């Protein structure tokens, strides 16, 4: 019976139990973000999540870091940075490259929708009132216009989201799935779970969930191609930041303040509509092209990480 829980050859509990314990610890720490809701006064849960998103994301990032660090050291019996967090000159290059590549993906999607008449730019919000769209800072009435400050706060929010989601999903969970089930089953389960979770988002469709599965593989490939999480983090941060705050699309069904103001005229399965680019068939060839570019870029990444001295 003991062997169901403990692997005597590895000297640690089995991968499935490690994942379960991690989820419990992370959930307990993350609930702080909801527990502090009464501090900000009477409001609905939706208003709280919209108006105080930056604070919530900060709590989630801290909770993810603490939970992953503890479980990696105590349950996995490995170093925290062994998840793919070794820092070197190459890690900064991967992070920046991923960010730039995602900006080009979002920009290409915008150009295609403009070219096909699916989207029209109706205005620029720089210095203009943000209206009823949720502000990134999360303090009601604090922002009256879309400025450089707004953009910086939105970038900070997406920076933390990209960091903690990759640390949890492509870091701890995926790598422990691989330990317990093998690479191919881990990829399949991870991608399916990623799609299923996003199916709960506002305005999600079956098409958007399928495309999110493809995005899940894109994130995994960034880790597999380099052996590190930096490329995936850079792409996650860049994609969310440029598709939403910069180009004005919804980000997986969520809308916030943005620089460009868009009007949609085509079918949602082409324009993305209220879900965003991940709900459009046009994004599929862009993702496939990005995978090829990542393959070209990452050819020397693993060797570079092995040869370069660590900065941590």
Secondary structure, DSSP 8 states (H G I E B T S, - for coil): -GGGTEETTTTEE-HHHHHHHHHHHHHHHHTHHHHTGGGG-S--HHHHHHHTHHHHHHHHHHHHHHHHHHHHHHTS-S-GGGGTT--SHHHHHHHHHHHHHHHHHHHHHHHHHHHTTSEEEEEE-BTS--TTSB-SS--TTS--SB-HHHHHHHHHHHHHHHHHHIIIIIIIIHHHHHHHH-HHHHHHHHHHHHHHHHTTSTT--HHHHHHHHHHHHHHHHHHHHHSSSHHHHHHHHHHHHIIIIIT---BTTB-B--SEEEEE-S-HHHH-TTT-GGG-THHHHHHHHHHHHHHHHGGGHHHHHHHS----
